[in-house]
Amino acid sequence: MIATQESGASLQFRPLTTRNWADLEELFGPRGACGGCWCMTWRLSHAAFQKNKGARNKQAFHGIVASEEPTGVLAYSAGKPVGWCAVAPREAYVRLENSRVLKPVDDQPVWSVSCFYVARPYRRTGLTQALLEAAVEYARQRGAKIVEGYPQDLQKDLPSAFVWTGLLPTFRKVGFKEVVRRSPTRPIMRKELHAQEGGFAV
């Protein structure tokens, strides 16, 4: 668990496991965060995702969590789940491999920060940055040497539902550097990790 101070409130961060799966259900609600996603968008082909929207995606993601594969980190405020950041080895995300814009930069093994979901009252409070820091530490403790992200470099303000991969300034604040940009608004960012970094446990 990680404990931090954010906007005057104590935050804790815990990896998602079957033990706290109910907390993810509470945070995501009946829509599975957005449109029956259940954090399966990147893990399936477009056709498979559309077919499985809703209950099937939920069941599939629960199976991945039960297998103890890395999936991500939940944020808590006063014991209540308030945010989520998905992070896992890049090869877990099938759709990234098939993306023209987000295809691999090179053959180095990387972990990918694929999405964020923050409860409405906690949006625009800095929680996304804290989640990203916790996700990086989670990956580092599991042997990651490079963490990659795919934020949007917005040209105009967009609703939160459209910026679920994060925003460029957030990644820069956490020390990510742009390595390639194949689209005007979608850079690929990387942070190289070292064993001595961190200082807290996830």
Secondary structure, DSSP 8 states (H G I E B T S, - for coil): -EEEEETTEEEEEEE--GGGHHHHHHHHTTTTTTTT-TT-TTTS-HHHHHHHTTHHHHHHHHHHHHTT---EEEEEETTEEEEEEEEEEGGG-HHHHT-TTTS-SSSS--EEEEEEEE-GGGTTTTHHHHHHHHHHHHHHHTT-SEEEE--B--SS---GGG-TT-BHHHHHHTT-EEEEESSTT-EEEEEE--TT---S--
